[in-house]
Amino acid sequence: MANTRSMDGGVSWMNTKNGGLVNLLTQFIVGTPLLGPDVMAIGLQDNGSRVRQGNTSIFNQVNPLCPTLQCLQTIS
């Protein structure tokens, strides 16, 4: 039973194998020369939209009240 996630037949479950796991379900990915060659936007299910500028692993949350590149909130 060492490889199972429930030690009591499914009454309770351990989530120790999910430590550090981050999942985001992508609905769309878009890039456009109008924003520049190093800008990419993604739309996420239940998590809004995020934009990446440049060669980085940081995607910034798009503020729906100000959806321009100048109004991004940093989310790493």
N, C-alpha and C positions, 0 to 999 in steps of 0.2 A: 504493500500500500504506500510505499515511499514516493511513488510517482503520481499519486492522486492528489486532488485539491480538497477533498472532503474525507475526513477521518471517521465520520459517523453516518455513512450511507446517504449523504446529501442533505442532512438536516441543517448543517452549517458548512460554510466554505471558507478556505484560507485564500487570501489574495497576495501571499508573499511572492509569488512568481510574477506579479505585475508591478513590482517596485520600479519607479522611474519611467514607467511606460506612459507616453502621451499619444493620444489618438485624435485626429481631426478628420472628419469625413469631407472630402473635397467634392464640391458640386461643379465647379468650373475653374479653369486656368486660362488666363488671357495675357497676352503681351501685345503692345501696339507701338509702332514707330512714333505715334503722336506724343507719347509720354517719354520716349527715349529708348535706346537699345538695351538698357540695363534695368528696366522696370518691369515687374511681373505682378499681376494681381490674381488672387484666388478667392473664390466664394466658398464658404464652409457651411455645412448643415448645422444649425443651432449655434454657430459661433461667429456670425457676421462675415465680413470681408477683410482680407489683409493684403498688404502691398509690400513687396521687397524692392528696394532700390540699391543697385550696386551688387558687388560680389560678396554677399554676406549670408549668414544663416538666420538673420533677424527679419521677421515679418511684422510690420506695424499694423495695428488695428485701425481700420477706417472708421472715423467718427461719423455716424449717419447724419448728424446735424451740420457737418461741414465736410462733405466728401471730396476734398481736394488734397493734393500731396502735401500742402502746407499744414494740414490739420491732423496729421497722423499721431497716434499715441503709441509709444514704444512698448512692444510686447516681445520678450525674448523667449 
